[in-house]
C-alpha cells in the first residue's frame, strides 16, 4: 500500500481545529487502499461533509475511485472504489441495506456519515457493525484552541485572544457557526468592532434565519422557547409547545441534531440574534407571556421570562404577578434588574403601595438612595396599609439609607421605633448605628435580646457585624477585627449587604486602620471590591478607604488615583464626601501643596457641615483637624472635635478609637504651636500606650516629637519612634518625625543619621504595593513630580549646569513652595535649601529673582 505524501495533491488544512477528523484523514493517508469501514457522526454543521470532501480529494490523489452515491439495486461491487456516504440518516431502509451489502464485500472501503438523530433501525445496526472493535468518529464543537486554529486558517493571521473568546462565546464552538461568523466579520471588516457593537454581521444573521425557517415547526418553536428562557423541564416545555411531556426528549434530540441547539439544550448568542430577527416580535411576546404564566402556576422561576416582557406593554393581573415574582427572585439574588421588574409590575397593574418596600430595597441595591428613601417613606407614612414584613423592610431600607448618608442618629431612631412595633422588634442592624452615636447600653440590650436567630448566612453576618462593632468599644481589637472580617467574608458569597447600615468590609478596614494593620485593611477591601460586595451603594466607600490606606502608607500617587476613581466631587453621599474631602486635604498637606490644601479645605468645610460626628468619621475628622491647624482654621473644626471627644466619653474612651483622634490632635497642636494642648494629647496617648502595638507606637512618637521641638533630640530614640510609626502604618509621619528632629539636632552625625532614616522611610512608602493604577487624576492637584538625574553634569546640555539634588530643589521652588516646605519634602533643612538656591543663582549668572526663575524653568523643561 502506498501512502499519500504529496501535500499538493491533498491537504487536511480544511480540518483545522477538528482532531478527530484529522486522525481519520491521517489513517486514510497512510493506507488509502486498505479495507476500511468507518462511521462519522455529528450534528448539523459539525464538519461531516467537509471531512468527506477532504477524504474524496485524498482518495483521488491516491488513484482510488470515489463514489458519493448509494449503489443501485443490481449494481455490482467495485473493489477499486471507496464509498463515501453523507447524510445517511436520510436514507430509506432499502438504500441502507445496499450500503450494508457493499460494505460486506472483502476489501471494501466505506465511510458513512450521519446525524445523531433519528436513531434506530438499519442505520443503528450498520453503525454497530462498522464500529466493531472501533468507535465512531465523533465530531462536535470546537474548543478555544480549535477556534483559534479555524481563525488562523480563515483570516490568514494569528487571531487575538479577545477575538477567539468572542467567537467561541457567540457560537459555542459549532464549526459551521465559527466559520460563518469569522468570514462575516472578515468581509465586514468588523473583527475589532463586534464586542463593542454587540451585533454580528447582518448577512450571517439573515442566512441563519433562512436555516431556522427551513426547520419543522416543532423545532422552531422549541428553539424559540429556549431562547425566551424556557427551562429543560418536560412538563414546562410540553405545556409551552403543546406536546406531550414524553415527546419533549425526542424533540430536544431532533433540535440538537440540527446543530442549531447544543446537546445541553442551550441556544448560543449568534442563533439568539437570528431568532430575534426571524420570529415576529408579537409571536415572541405571546410565547414569553405564556411561559411566564406556566411558571407562575407551577411555582418555578419566572425571572428569565419576565425580563423578556419588560417594556413590552403587557398588562393584566397575571402578568403583574409574574413581574412581582420575578422581582422577588432578582432581589434574593441581588440583581439590579429587580428595580425594573417591580416597576413593570406596577405598570402592569400591581398595587404600588404593596410593592413600595421591595422597590425601595431594589433602588438601594442599585445605589439610587433618593428613590429608596422616597418609596420607603411611602410605606412608613401608612404602615397599617401593608403587611408587617413590608413595613419592617421599609424601616430597614430607610435606616440604611440614612446611615449611608451620614445621618446615623436618625438611622438609630428608626431602629428604636422598629423595636416598639408589633411587626418589628429589636434588630442586630441597629447595633452599628447605636454604637456609632455612643448609645452603648442600648446596643448591649439588643445583643442580649436577639440571640437564637435562624442560622442563615445573612443572620450570621449581621451577628458578626454587631458583635464585632461592640467589641471595638467593650472588647479587644483583635476579636473585633476577626469578627468584622468574617462578616465581610460571609457576605461575599451571598452579596446581601444592601440593608446593612454600613459595609462589613468598610468597618473592618476602619478598625484595621485604627489598629495599624494596613495589610489587613487592604486585603479585606481588595476582596470587597473584587466581589462588588454591597453593590453600588458602597462601591465608592470601598475605593475611598483603599485610598486612605494608601495615604497612610505614604503612597500618595496611588491614593490620589483611587480618590479620583471613586467619584467626582458633588456626586458622593455625605459620608463618602467627608472621607473624600479629608483625603484631598491630607494628600495636599503631605505634598506641601498649599494651593491644593486651600482648595481641599473649601471642599472639607462643606462636607463637615453636612455630616454629623459619629464613631466611624473619626479618621477623616482627624485629617481635617490637622489640615485646619496648618491653615490656622482651628476654630472651624473645634466644635466637631469637642463632639468627637464627648462621643468617646460616652463610650468610655475606648482606646481603639481614641488613639487616632488624640494623635491627630497632637499633630494639630504641634502645627499651631499650642503647647498645652499638645501636652494634653500626649498624656492621653501615654495612658493608652499599653493597649495595643499601634497605641504604643504613637505614644512613643508623640513623646519624642515634643522633646525634639523643645530642642532635646535623642537621635536613637527618635529613629526608633519613627520606625515604630512606619510599622504601625504611619509611614509619612515617621519620615516627618525623623526629618523634624534632624533639623533641630546639634550633632551633625546624628542629624545625617536621622535624615537617612527619613529618606529610607519615604522610599519604603513610595514603593508600597499598588491597589489601583497610579495615574494622575485630570484636573486635580497632584504632588510635584521629582525628576531623578545623575549627579554628574552633562556637557551636551544646558540642563547639566545643575546637579540632581539642585534640580529637585529647582522644581519645588518653581512650584511655589517655601524653603521650609521644600526642606520637609526632601528631608533637608531650610538653610540647606537656601544654599542650593544661592549656588544655582551664582552658577547661572542670574541677576534677579525673576531671571533665576526663568533660567530654572528652561533647565527643568530641558531636562524632562
N, C-alpha and C positions, 0 to 999 in steps of 0.2 A: 504494500500500500504506500502510495506516495503522498507525503504531507504537502499541504499548500504553504509555500514560503513567500510568495510574491505579495508584498503589501499593495502593489499597484493593482493586482488582479482583484483582490477583495480585502476589505478592512472592517474591523469591528468598532470603528470610531463612533458610528451611529448608536452604539450600545453604551456609550459613556454613562456612568452612574448606575448601571444595572449589572452587578456582579454575577448574578445567577445566569443571565442571558449570555454574558461574556464567557462563562465557563462552558456552556453548551457550544458556543462558537469555537472555542479552542479545542474542544473534544472532536468536533467535526473536522476542523482544520488539520488536526494531527492524523486523521484516518478517514478521508472523505468517502472511501468505497467500502467501509466496514459495515456489516449488518447492524442496524440500529432501529430501535422503536422508542420514541420519547414523547411524553405528554407535556405540553406547556399550558399552564393555567394562570389566569389573572383577570381582573375586572376590565371593563372597557377603559381604554386609554393607558393601560399598563405597559404597552410596548410589544404585545404579541405579534401584531402584523409587521412591526419594524424588524423584529427578530427573524421572522420567516423571510422577509425580504433580504436581509443580510445573508442568511443561510442560502437562499437561492443564488445570490451572487457568488458565494463561496463555492457551492457545488458547480456552478457554471465554469468558474475559473479552473476547477479541477477536472473538467471534461465530463462531469456527471449530468445526465439529463434530469431536468426537474419538472415534476407535474404538480400543478396547483389545484387541479380539479379532481373530483372523485371519479374513479374508473366506472365505465358503463357496465350494465348487467352482464354482457358477454365478452367484455374486453379482457384479453389475456394479460397475465402478469409480465412486466418488463423488468428483468433483473438489473438492467443498467440505469434504471430511473429511481430518483428519490421522490417520494410522495410527501408534499408539504400541504397540510390541510388547515385552513384558518376557519374560525367561527364554526367549529364542529358542533356547538350546542344548537345550531340552527338546522342541522341535517336531520332528515327523517330516518326511521329505523332501517329502511332498505339501504339507503346510502351508507349508513354506519356499518351495516353488515358487509357491504362490499369493501369498505376500508379494512374491516377485520380480516376478510379473506385475503386481501393483498398483503397485509402485514404477516399473515401466517405462512407465506411463502419463504423458503430458505433464502437468505441473502438480501431480504427486503430492507429498505430504509424508509421509515415513516416518522414524521414529526407532526403531531396532532395538537392544535391549539384551540382552547375553548374557554368560555367564561365559567365561573364557579356556579352559576345558576342558568338554566334549570339543571337539576341533578337527577340521577336515577336512570333506569332503562339501559339500553345498549351502550350509551356513552359511558356510563359508570363502569360497566363490565369491561369495555375496551380499555379504559384508563387503568383498571386494576391489572389487566393482562399486560399492558405496556409497561407498567411500573413494577412488575415482578422483580424483586431484588433491588430496585432503584426507585426513589420517589420522583414525583413530577417536578418539572422546573417551574417554580412558583414565582410569578412576577407581581410585585406590589409597589407601594410608594417608595420614593427615594428618601434617604436620609439627607442631612445637610451636606456631607461630602459629595453625595450623589448629585444634589442640586448644584453644587459648585462645579462639578465636572460637566454637567449639561450647560451651565452658563459659560464655561470656558470654551466649549465646543461651538455654541451658537453665537457668542459675542466676539470670539476671536481674541479674547484677552482675559486675564485673570480677574474674576469679579471681586468686589469688595465684600467684606463680611456682612455689612449692612444690607447689601443687595441680596445676598444669599439668605439671610434671615427673613427679609421681606418676602421674597418669592416663596420660601418654604411655608411661612405663616399664611400667605394668601392661597396657596394651592394644596397644602397638606402633603406635598411631595408627590402628587399624582404626575407621572411622567408626561402625559399628554398636556395637562394644565400647565406644568412647568414650562414646556416648550412653547406653548401658545403665549403665555404671559411674557416670557423672555423675548420672543420675536416681536410681540406687540410693543413692548417697551422700547426695543431697539428701533423699530420702524417709526415710532412716535418720538424718538429721541427723548424719552422720559425716564431714563434709568436713574436719574437723581431727583425725580420730582414726585414719584408715586407716594413716597412716605408722607410728604407734606400735604399733597393734594387729597390723598385718600381715595382716589378714583382710578381704577385700572383702565387701560386703553378701551375706547368705545368699541372698536372693531372686535376685540376679543370678547367683550361682554355680549355684543349682538350675536356673534357666532355661537356662543354657548346658549344664548336664548333660543336659537333655532333648534339646537340639540335637545333642550328641555321640552320644547313644543312637540318634538317628534316622539316623546316617550308616551306610554299608555297613561290614561287619565289617573289611574290609581297611584302610579309612580309620581306623577307631577304633584298630586295632592299631598302625598307623603313628604316629598321634598319641601313643599310649601309649609306643611305642618311643622316639620322640624325647623324650618327657617324662622317661623314665628315663635318658637320656643316650646313646642310640644315635647314632653318627656318620652323616654323609651318605655312607656308603660302600656302594655297591650290594651288594658281597659280604656285608658285615656285616648290612645291612638285609634282604637276601634270606634269609640263614640265620635271622635272628631271626623274620621274618614268614612263613617257609615259602613264599616266592615266588621265581621265577627272577630272578637279578640283572638280566636285561634288562627285566623288568617293573617294576623299582623306580622308574625315571624317570617312567613313566606314572602310577604310584601317587602319587608326590610331586606331580605336576601336578594330579591329581584332588583331593588333600587341600588344596593351595594354593587351588584354585578354590572350595572351600567357605568360604574366609575364616577357617577355624579354624587354619590354618598359614600363616606368612609365606612369600613366594616364595623366601626363602633357607633354608626348612626349619625356621625357629625356631618354637617354641611359646611364646607370650607368657605372663607370670606369671598373668594372670587365668584363662587357659584351663588352666594347670597346676593351679590351685586346683580348677577344675571337674573335671579328670581325676582328681584325688585323691579327690574326693567321689563321682564316678560309678563308678570302677573299684574293685572289691573289693581290699582290701589283699593278699589271698593271690595274686590274679592278677598284681598289680604285682610282688610278690616273685618269682614264677615267671619273669616276663619279665626282671627285673633280674638274677636269678641266671643265666639263660640268656645274657643279654648279656655278663655278666662272663666266663663260660666261653668264649664265642665269641671275645671279645677276647683272652683269655688264650691260646687256641690260635693266634690269628692274630698274636700279638705286638704288638697295638695297645694303646692307652690303656684302662686299666680304672678309672681314677680316679673318673669320674662314677658308673659302675655300682656300684662298690664302696662309695662313700659312701652310696648309697641302701640298701645292705644292712646298714649299721651299726645295731646294735640290733634287727635282725630275728630274731635267733636262728638264722640259717643257719649250719650247720656242715658239716664234711667237708673232705677234703684239697683238693678243687678250690676250694672257697670260701676256705679258708685261703690258698691260693696267690694267689687274686685279691686278697685283702686285703693280702698281703705285697707283691705287685707294685704295688698302688695306693699303699701306704705309701712305697715307694721313689720313685714318681713325685712324691708330695707333698713328700717330703724334698728331692728335687732342686729343687723349686720353692719351697722354704722355706715350705710351707703348714702352719699349725698343726694341720690335720686329720690329719697324719701320725701323731701320737701315738694318736689314736682308731683309725686303721686298723690299726696294729700291735697294739694291744690287742685289736681284733676278730679279727685273725689268730690270736692266741694262744687266744682263746675258741673259735675255730672248729677248733682242733686243731693249730696250728703249734707246734713245739718252742720253749719260752720262751727257752732259752739262745741258740739260733741267732739270735733276734731281739733279744736284750738290748742289744747295742751300738747297733743302729739305734733302738731305743726310747729309749736314753739320749740320743742326738742329738736325737730328736724332743722329748723332755722339755726339753732345754736350749733348743731353739728357742722354746718357749712360756714359758720362764723358770722352769720347775719344777726348780730346781737340786737339791733333795733327791732327787727321782725320778731325775734324770740321774746323779747320783753313785752312787745305790744300784744302778742297772742296770749302770753301767759297772763297778762293783766286782764284780758277779756274774761278769762276763767275766774281770776281772783275777785273780779267785780261781781260775779254771780256764782259762787261756789256751790250753792244749793241746786243749781240748774244742771249740774253734771254729776257723774258718779264720783265716788271717793277717790278712785285711782287716778282719774283725770285731774281732780283738784290737787292731789298730792304732787303729781307730776308737774303741774303748773307752778306750784310753790318752789319745787326744787330747781326748775328751769330759771325762774326769776331770781332766786337766791344765787345761783351760779353766775348768771349774767352780771348781777350787781357786784359779785366778788371779782369777776374778770375786769370790771370797770373801776375797781379800787374802792368801792363802797362796802367795805367789809362789815361795818356796823349795821348798815341797812340789811345786808345779807343775813347777819346773825338774828336780826329782829324777825325776819321771815321764818327762819328755822324755829325760833322760840314760839311764834304763833302757830306753826305747824304742830308743835308738840302738844298744844292745847285743844286741837280739833279732833272730832270723833273719827275723821277719815285719816288722821295723821298719827302723831306720836313722836317720841324722840328719834332722831336720826343721827348716825355717825357722821353724816355730811356736815353737821353743824360744828363738829369739834375743831377743824382747822380755822373756821371763822371765829369761834369763841376764843380760842387761844390767841388768835391773831389780834384781837382787840383787848386782851387782858382779862377775859372772863374765865379764869382757870377753874374756879369752883363749879360753874355750870358745866364746863367741859367734862369734869370728873364725874358729875352726876349722870351725864349722858353715857359715858363709858360704862358705868355701873349698871345702867338701865337697859342697855342694848346687847347684852350677851345672849348666846343661844340662837343666833340668826341662822337662816338656811346657808349651808356651806357652798354657795355659788362662787365663781371666780370674782364677780363684781363685789359680792359681800366681803370676801376675803381681802380684796384690795382696799375697800373702804375701811375695814377694821385695821389693817396695817397702817393705812394713812393716818387714821385718827390716833392710834396708839403711838405712832412714830412722832407726830407733831406734839403730842402730850409729853413724850419723853424728852423732847428738846428743852422743855422747861422743868419738868419734875423727875427726869430720869438721867440717863447717861447719853452723851453724844453718840457713842458707838452703837448703842442699842437703837437710838432714833434713826441714825443713818442706815442701819441694816434694814429696819422695817420699811423705811421710805423707798429704798432701792428695790426691795422685794415687791412693794405695792406697784411700782412702775413696771417691773418685770411681769407681774400677773396681768396687767392691763395691755401689755404689748400683744398678747395673743388674742384678746377679745376686742381691743380697740375701744372699749366702753369707758370713756373718760369725760364725756360731754357734760354730765350733770354734776361733776365734781367742782367745788369752788376753786380749785387750782390743780395743776398737773402734778401728780406724784413725782415725776421726773424733775420738774422745776423746783419743788420743795426739797427733794433730795439733794439737788445741786446747790441750792442756797445753804442747806445745812453743811454740806461738804465744804463749801467756800468758807463758812464761818469756822470750820474745823481746820482749815488749811489743807484739806485733802483735794487738791485741784485735779489730780488724776481720776479720782472717783467721780468728781463733778463732770469732767469731760466725758468719761465713759458713759455715765447714765444719760447725759444729754445727747451724746452721739447716737446711742441706741434709740432714744425717743425720736430724734429727727429722722433716722433711717426708717423707723416703723410708723412714722406720722402719728405718733401717739397723741390722742386727744383731738385730732383733726385740726382744722384751720384756726380754730379759736385760740389755740395755744402755740401755733407754729412760730409766730413771731417771738413769743416769750422764750421758747427754747433757744432760738438763734441769739437773742439778746443776752441770755445767760451764758451762752458759749462765748460771746464777745467779752463778757465780764471776766470769765476765766482767763481768756487770752490777755486781757489788760492786766490782770493780777500777775500773770507770768512775765509781763513786760513785752509781749508780742503785740505791739501797738498797731502795726500794719494789718496783721490778721484780725485784730479786734475791730479796726475800722471797716474792713471788708465785711465782716459779719454784721456789724451795725447797719451798714448800707443795705445789705441783702435782706434784712428783717423787714423794713418798710421805710417809706418816706415820712418825714415829719408831717403831722396833721392827720395821718391815716391810722395811727395806733390808738388803742384804747388807753385810758388814763394810766392804768397800772404799767403797761408797757412803755408808754410815753415817758413816764417818770424815769424808768430804767434807761431808756434811750438817751434822755437828756443828761442823766448822770454820766453815761458813757462819753457823751460829747464833751462834757466838762472835764472828766477825768483824763481823757486822751489828750485834750488840748493842754491841760496843766502839765502832764508828764512830758509833752513835747516842747514845753516852754513857748507855746504858741499863744501869745497874748490876744491877738485878734480872734483866733478860734475860741479862746476861753470866753471872751466877751460875747461872741455870737452864741456859744453854747449856754451861757448864763441867761441870756434873754429867753431862750427856749426853756431853760430849767425853771425860771420864775413862774412861768405859766403852768408848767407841769406840776410844780409843788402846790400851787393853789387848787388845782383840780383833783389832787389825790390826798385824802386824809392820811395821817400817820397810822401805820399798823406794823405788826412784828415783821412782816415779810418785805417791808420797804426800808428797813434799816440800812441795808447795803447801799442803795442809791442815795439815801439821805446822808450817809456818812461822806460819800464823794462830794455831794453838794455843800456840805459843811466846810470841807477843806477848800473847795473852789471859792466859796464865798469869802473865806478868810484871805485868800490870795487877791481878791478884788476889793477887799475892805467892805464887804456886804454882809457882815456877820448879823446885823440887826434883822435882815430879811429872813434868815433861817433860824434865828434863835427861838422863836415860838414853837417851831416844829421840833427843834432839838429838845426843848422843855417837855413837849408832849411825848416824845420818844422815851425820855428818862422816866416820866411819870408812868408810862406803859410798862416799862421794865420793873418799876417799883411795884406795880400791881401784881406782876408775875413773880415777885420775889427775887428780882435781879438775877435771872438765870445767866450763868457765865457764858454759855454758848452764844447768846445773842448780845450780851452786854459788852463783851471784849471788843468786838469790831467797832461798836459805837464809841467806846472810850478811846480806842486807837485813833479813830478819825478826829475825835475831839482834841486829842493831844496834838495831832498834826496841824489842826486848825489853830490851836493856841500858839504853837511854835511859829507858824507863818505870820500871826498877828502880834507876836511879842507879848502875849498875855501870860505872864509867868505864873500867876496864882492859879489860873485855870489849867495851865499845863501841869502844874504840880498835883492838882486835884485829880485829873485824869490818870496821871502816872501812878498815884496812890491807889486808885481803883483798879488799875491793871495789876499792880503788885498783889492786891488781895485775891485776884482771880488766878494768879500765876499757877498755883498747884493743880488747877482743874483740868488742864489739857496741855499738850505739846504746843499748840498754837498760842494759848494764853501765856505760856512760859516764854515763848519767843518774843512776843510783842511787849511783854512786861520788861524783859531784859533790854530790848531795843529802846524802849522809852527811857529807861534809866540812863543808858549810855548817851542817848541823844541830848538829854538835859545836861548831863555832865559836860559833854562836848561844847554845848552852847555857853556854858559857864567857863570855858577855857581849860577844863580838866580832862584831857584826852588820854585815855589808856588805849593805845593802839591795838593791843591784843584783845582787850575786852570788846572794843568797837568792832573789830573784824569778826569775832565770834558772834556778836549780836547781829551783824549784817548778814552773815551766813545763816544764822538762825531764821531771820526774816525770809531769806531766799527759800529755805527748806519748808517754811510754813506757807509758801505761796505768795509772798510779797517781794518779788524779785526787784522791782523798781525801787521800792522803799529801802531794800537792803543796800542797793548801789548808792542811793542818795545819802543814807546814813554814813556810809564809808567816805563818800566824797566830801560831805559837810564837815566831818571830823578831820579829814585830811587838811582842809583849808585852815583849820584852827590849830593844827598840830605844829609845835615849835621844832620838833626834831625832824630833820629832813629825811632821814632813813625811814622813820615811822610814817611820814607823810607819803613817801613814794610807795611804801607797802600798802597803805590804805587806798591810794589811787589805783594801784594794781588790783586790789580786791574789788574796787568799784567797777573797773573795766571788765574784770572776769565775770562779775555778776550780770553786767549789762550784756556781755557776749552770750552768756548762757541763756538769758531771757530772749535775745533775738533769735537764738537757734531753737526755740521751743517748737514742738511739732505742730503742724497746721491742722486746723479742722475745717478750713474753707479757703478758697482761692484768695491769696493776699493781693487783691487788685485794688488800686486806688479808686475810691468812690468818686464819680464825676460830680463836680460842683460842690465838693465838700472840702473843708480844710484838712490838709494832710501834714504829717510831720515832715520837716525839711529833709530832703534826700541828701545823704552824705556820699560823696564820691571818693573812694579809696584809690590813691595813686602811689606809685613808688616814691620813696624819699628822695632818690637822686633826681637831679634836674635834667630836663631834656634840652638838647641843643638844637633841635629841629623845630621847636615851637615856642612861642612866647609864653605858653602855659607853663613851661618849665622854669619860669622865673620865681615860682613859689614852691615850697615843699608840700608834701601830702598833708601834714598837720595844718599848715597855713591855708591850704585850700579848704579844709573843713571849716576853719575859723572864718575864712572869707565868705563861704556860702551862708553861714549863720549870721554874719554881720549884715550881709545883703538882705537877709530875711527880716531884719529889723529887731533882732534880739539884743538885749543889753549884754555888757561884758559878763555880768554876774550870771545871767541866764545861759550864755554860751559856756561859761565855765562849768555850770551844773550839768549841761548836756555832755560835755567832753571830759568831765571829771578832772578838771584843772582849775586853778584859781583864777579869779577875775584879773589879778595882776599879770598872770601869765598870758591871758588873752590880750591884754593891753600891750604887752611886749611884742606878741606876734604881729599885731596890727602896726605897731610902730616900725618894726623891721620891714614889713611889706611896703609901707609907705616910703621908707628911705630907699629900698631897693628899686622900687618902681618909679621913683622921682616924682611922686605926686605932690603938687604944691598946695593943695587944699583937700578938704574932706570930700568935696564933690568930685575932684579929679581922682582921688583914691577909689571912690565907688565906681566911677566909670572904668578905671583900669581893672578893678576886681571883676566887674561884670564881664569884661572882654576875656579875661583869663579863665574865669569859671566856665563861660559859654564855650570857649575854645577847647577846654579840657573835657567836655562832656561827650 
